[in-house]
């Protein structure tokens, strides 16, 4: 999916961008605001001087980030808000007027930052930059329309800065719709697997995984396999991995001798986040890992029946130990239709990050 080979090609497309300075992305529509969150700061300068750089989303409100009423493709999203709210906002995307969202994911998880703690993510598809500058480069084509929203599940007004860049006039007839689904097992029931995707019908390809993994026991936690049940697979999958750290491109417990768990971030896979216990409320280890199947998408013809992952540690006597960890997953895939079977929507309670203190998590040490 690299664009470098075609970057010099002259294409018959037009670029548009939606932000609080141009809510509808119209030609020549930017910087016209006379009221907005920056109006007081710009009172000596006037129109055109950052009068409306952000929006205030009221408690319980679902705010429309972008409403595009023609064919096109979103090429980049940049967005930021305070880190205390990364697991309290829900990002949704609806394609071509569908009643159900194709993307429905907690804000932080969509940008590989599910624990409400900043760590640098330097990947090709998602970048999380200091301090909470979130970027998505997932191509999001649509044939008729696109609607992106952000729901505030808190009882506080939140300030959000954002920019959605897209192009119109390009070829989109043979493209799929981007879907992203979030599920959480908290904790994972005994001797079960964590399900990332379930019951998707249609033709498409699976392109990405992010896991926010909270360990609830001592010892190694990543011995489990990830499995992809494609098309007519029933009891056994077509694709079966060899271990959690293997799937995310690492090896031997992510343990560099003398350093222990070692964070890394590469274009298509990484474990950028290692949150260690602090000796007080944050008593458990927490990890963030991503794997982008961009050079190696997983294709399916009639459906993606299931994707799941095991949580395994070690018993005495070199026996596998089923674990009861806190696992939240975001799965990205392209599909030939704008909506499909999806899990229940996230809520304030199901998204909550609980460190036992009753307060939002502190910054990573």
ZAMARGU-4260 file (C-alpha; in steps of 0.2 Angstrom, whole numbers, plus 5000, padded with zeros to 4 digits):
<rodrens>
0) 5000/5000/5000 | 5015/5011/4998 | 5012/5027/4989 | 5030/5031/4985 | 5030/5022/4968
5) 5016/5033/4962 | 5020/5049/4971 | 5026/5058/4955 | 5011/5053/4945 | 4999/5068/4941
10) 4982/5063/4946 | 4965/5071/4942 | 4960/5073/4961 | 4957/5088/4972 | 4962/5089/4990
15) 4950/5095/5004 | 4952/5096/5023 | 4940/5098/5037 | 4944/5106/5053 | 4936/5119/5065
20) 4943/5132/5053 | 4933/5124/5039 | 4919/5113/5045 | 4913/5108/5028 | 4930/5107/5019
25) 4924/5119/5005 | 4935/5127/4993 | 4941/5144/5000 | 4932/5140/5016 | 4946/5140/5028
30) 4950/5153/5041 | 4934/5163/5039 | 4928/5161/5057 | 4924/5176/5068 | 4919/5166/5083
35) 4927/5151/5091 | 4938/5144/5105 | 4952/5155/5099 | 4942/5171/5097 | 4948/5179/5114
40) 4966/5176/5110 | 4964/5183/5092 | 4954/5199/5098 | 4969/5210/5093 | 4971/5202/5076
45) 4954/5197/5070 | 4948/5186/5056 | 4960/5173/5049 | 4971/5173/5065 | 4967/5156/5073
50) 4950/5161/5078 | 4943/5143/5078 | 4956/5130/5081 | 4946/5118/5091 | 4929/5113/5097
55) 4921/5110/5114 | 4911/5094/5115 | 4898/5094/5128 | 4895/5080/5141 | 4886/5066/5132
60) 4887/5074/5115 | 4891/5066/5099 | 4900/5078/5088 | 4902/5077/5069 | 4920/5078/5065
65) 4917/5077/5046 | 4901/5075/5035 | 4906/5073/5017 | 4892/5071/5004 | 4902/5065/4988
70) 4913/5051/4983 | 4931/5052/4990 | 4945/5045/5001 | 4951/5051/5018 | 4970/5051/5018
75) 4975/5057/5035 | 4967/5061/5052 | 4976/5072/5065 | 4968/5074/5081 | 4972/5078/5100
80) 4964/5081/5116 | 4969/5079/5134 | 4976/5061/5139 | 4964/5059/5153 | 4950/5057/5140
85) 4958/5045/5128 | 4947/5030/5134 | 4932/5041/5136 | 4928/5046/5118 | 4922/5035/5105
90) 4927/5037/5087 | 4914/5031/5073 | 4914/5031/5054 | 4899/5028/5043 | 4901/5025/5025
95) 4888/5029/5011 | 4874/5032/5022 | 4875/5016/5032 | 4864/5016/5048 | 4878/5006/5057
100) 4896/5012/5059 | 4910/5003/5051 | 4922/5010/5063 | 4917/5011/5082 | 4933/5011/5093
105) 4938/5021/5109 | 4948/5036/5103 | 4965/5031/5111 | 4964/5013/5105 | 4962/5018/5087
110) 4978/5027/5089 | 4987/5013/5098 | 4986/5022/5115 | 4973/5012/5124 | 4980/5014/5142
115) 4978/5033/5143 | 4997/5035/5144 | 5008/5043/5131 | 5022/5033/5122 | 5029/5036/5105
120) 5021/5026/5091 | 5031/5028/5075 | 5022/5016/5062 | 5017/5018/5044 | 4998/5018/5048
125) 4997/5026/5065 | 5009/5039/5073 | 5006/5045/5091 | 5018/5060/5094 | 5022/5071/5109
130) 5011/5074/5118 | 4995/5066/5111 | 4996/5071/5093 | 4987/5056/5085 | 4989/5053/5067
135) 4980/5040/5056 | 4986/5036/5038 | 4973/5022/5035 | 4965/5025/5017 | 4947/5027/5020
140) 4938/5027/5003 | 4919/5029/5001 | 4907/5030/4985 | 4894/5041/4991 | 4897/5049/5008
145) 4907/5048/5024 | 4902/5053/5042 | 4915/5054/5056 | 4909/5057/5074 | 4916/5058/5091
150) 4906/5054/5106 | 4910/5061/5123 | 4904/5048/5136 | 4910/5059/5151 | 4901/5072/5162
155) 4914/5086/5157 | 4916/5097/5142 | 4931/5092/5132 | 4941/5102/5120 | 4947/5093/5104
160) 4958/5099/5090 | 4957/5090/5073 | 4960/5090/5055 | 4953/5077/5042 | 4961/5077/5025
165) 4953/5069/5010 | 4953/5069/4991 | 4939/5069/4979 | 4939/5064/4960 | 4949/5048/4962
170) 4946/5030/4957 | 4937/5021/4971 | 4927/5008/4962 | 4938/4993/4966 | 4941/4998/4984
175) 4934/4991/5000 | 4927/5000/5015 | 4938/5002/5031 | 4931/4994/5046 | 4938/4994/5064
180) 4931/4985/5079 | 4935/4985/5097 | 4932/4971/5110 | 4938/4969/5128 | 4939/4954/5139
185) 4941/4961/5157 | 4946/4949/5164 | 4947/4935/5151 | 4936/4920/5157 | 4945/4904/5162
190) 4951/4893/5147 | 4943/4904/5134 | 4951/4915/5120 | 4950/4933/5117 | 4940/4936/5101
195) 4945/4951/5090 | 4933/4948/5075 | 4918/4937/5074 | 4905/4933/5060 | 4910/4945/5047
200) 4902/4941/5030 | 4909/4947/5013 | 4925/4948/5003 | 4940/4958/5010 | 4956/4958/5019
205) 4962/4960/5037 | 4975/4973/5039 | 4979/4977/5057 | 4979/4973/5075 | 4981/4983/5091
210) 4981/4975/5108 | 4981/4984/5125 | 4986/4970/5136 | 4985/4971/5155 | 4994/4956/5164
215) 4984/4950/5180 | 4997/4937/5186 | 5016/4936/5188 | 5027/4927/5175 | 5027/4927/5156
220) 5010/4931/5148 | 5012/4930/5129 | 5014/4912/5125 | 4996/4911/5116 | 4993/4909/5098
225) 4983/4920/5087 | 4971/4911/5074 | 4962/4917/5058 | 4947/4907/5053 | 4944/4911/5035
230) 4929/4908/5024 | 4923/4890/5027 | 4935/4886/5042 | 4926/4878/5056 | 4935/4869/5070
235) 4953/4873/5064 | 4960/4889/5056 | 4969/4892/5040 | 4982/4904/5049 | 4989/4899/5066
240) 5003/4909/5074 | 5016/4902/5085 | 5015/4915/5100 | 5010/4932/5105 | 5027/4940/5104
245) 5030/4931/5087 | 5015/4939/5079 | 5020/4956/5084 | 5037/4953/5077 | 5047/4951/5093
250) 5055/4935/5101 | 5059/4927/5117 | 5047/4937/5128 | 5053/4954/5121 | 5066/4952/5134
255) 5083/4960/5130 | 5095/4953/5143 | 5099/4966/5156 | 5085/4977/5150 | 5069/4966/5152
260) 5054/4970/5142 | 5060/4982/5128 | 5049/4993/5119 | 5050/4995/5100 | 5041/5003/5086
265) 5044/5000/5067 | 5033/5004/5051 | 5022/4988/5052 | 5024/4981/5070 | 5029/4985/5087
270) 5027/4985/5106 | 5029/5004/5109 | 5022/5004/5127 | 5028/4995/5142 | 5020/5002/5158
275) 5028/4995/5173 | 5021/4994/5191 | 5024/5009/5201 | 5024/5001/5219 | 5007/5009/5223
280) 4991/5008/5213 | 4998/5003/5196 | 5002/4986/5202 | 5000/4977/5186 | 5011/4977/5170
285) 5002/4984/5154 | 5008/4983/5136 | 5003/4991/5119 | 5006/4981/5103 | 5002/4983/5085
290) 5004/4973/5069 | 5000/4981/5052 | 4996/4968/5038 | 5000/4981/5025 | 5013/4972/5015
295) 5005/4955/5019 | 4986/4957/5021 | 4975/4942/5025 | 4963/4940/5011 | 4946/4931/5013
300) 4933/4927/4999 | 4916/4924/5008 | 4919/4929/5026 | 4931/4932/5041 | 4923/4919/5053
305) 4934/4923/5068 | 4950/4930/5074 | 4955/4925/5091 | 4970/4925/5103 | 4975/4914/5118
310) 4982/4921/5134 | 4995/4908/5140 | 5008/4908/5153 | 5018/4894/5162 | 5013/4881/5175
315) 5027/4871/5184 | 5033/4857/5175 | 5033/4867/5158 | 5015/4866/5156 | 5004/4880/5149
320) 4994/4891/5161 | 4978/4899/5154 | 4978/4917/5160 | 4964/4929/5165 | 4971/4945/5158
325) 4963/4962/5153 | 4964/4962/5134 | 4957/4975/5123 | 4959/4973/5104 | 4956/4984/5089
330) 4955/4975/5073 | 4956/4984/5056 | 4950/4976/5039 | 4943/4981/5022 | 4927/4974/5017
335) 4916/4975/5001 | 4901/4982/5011 | 4900/4998/5022 | 4893/4988/5037 | 4894/4971/5045
340) 4891/4961/5061 | 4900/4970/5075 | 4901/4969/5094 | 4891/4980/5106 | 4896/4998/5107
345) 4909/5003/5119 | 4903/5012/5135 | 4911/5023/5148 | 4912/5008/5160 | 4918/4995/5147
350) 4932/5007/5142 | 4937/5012/5160 | 4955/5010/5164 | 4955/5006/5183 | 4972/5007/5192
355) 4963/5005/5209 | 4965/5024/5215 | 4949/5030/5208 | 4959/5043/5198 | 4965/5043/5180
360) 4981/5035/5177 | 4997/5045/5180 | 5010/5048/5166 | 5022/5034/5161 | 5038/5034/5172
</rodrens>
